[in-house]
């Protein structure tokens, strides 16, 4: 069984969702919800560290670090 936890935060005018899957499937999915006309699911990474390496925005990296350390509440 896999448990999915989703987090949301507004970063530089855009709303970002990060979904963390733990269990049978382990991954982190990062998606931008604003200005997303095709409703894409975002990018998947094997860990939060890999997701942090993929983005340049310091605020988004901080958001991922807050999730990793358990400092931010989920939306579900």
C-alpha positions in Angstrom: 0.0 0.0 0.0 1.3 3.5 -0.9 0.4 6.6 1.1 0.2 9.9 -0.8 0.7 13.2 0.9 0.3 16.5 -0.9 1.7 19.9 0.1 1.0 23.3 -1.5 2.7 26.7 -1.4 2.8 29.9 -3.3 6.3 30.6 -4.6 7.0 33.8 -6.5 3.4 34.1 -7.7 2.9 30.5 -8.7 1.2 27.8 -6.7 3.3 24.6 -6.5 2.1 21.2 -5.3 4.5 18.5 -4.1 3.1 15.0 -3.7 5.2 12.5 -1.7 4.5 8.8 -2.1 5.7 6.4 0.5 5.1 2.6 0.6 5.1 0.2 -2.4 6.0 3.1 -4.6 8.4 5.8 -3.4 8.7 9.0 -5.3 8.2 12.8 -5.1 6.2 14.6 -7.7 6.5 18.4 -8.2 4.0 20.3 -10.3 3.1 24.0 -10.9 -0.7 24.5 -10.6 -0.9 28.1 -11.9 -0.4 28.7 -15.6 -0.7 25.0 -16.4 -3.2 24.9 -19.4 -2.7 21.2 -20.1 -3.0 20.0 -16.5 0.2 18.1 -16.6 1.1 16.1 -13.5 4.6 17.5 -13.1 8.0 15.9 -12.8 8.7 12.8 -10.7 11.9 12.3 -8.7 13.2 9.4 -6.6 13.7 11.6 -3.6 13.4 15.2 -2.3 17.1 15.6 -2.7 16.9 14.8 -6.4 14.0 17.3 -6.8 16.0 20.0 -5.1 18.9 19.5 -7.5 16.5 19.9 -10.5 15.2 23.4 -9.6 17.1 26.7 -9.4 14.6 28.7 -7.5 15.8 29.1 -3.9 12.2 29.5 -2.5 11.1 26.2 -4.2 14.2 24.5 -2.8 13.3 25.8 0.7 9.7 24.5 0.2 11.1 21.0 -0.5 13.4 21.2 2.5 10.5 22.2 4.7 8.6 19.1 3.5 11.6 16.9 4.1 12.0 18.2 7.6 8.2 18.0 8.4 7.9 21.7 9.0 4.9 22.2 6.7 1.4 20.7 6.9 -0.1 18.7 4.1 -3.4 19.7 2.3 -5.0 16.2 2.6 
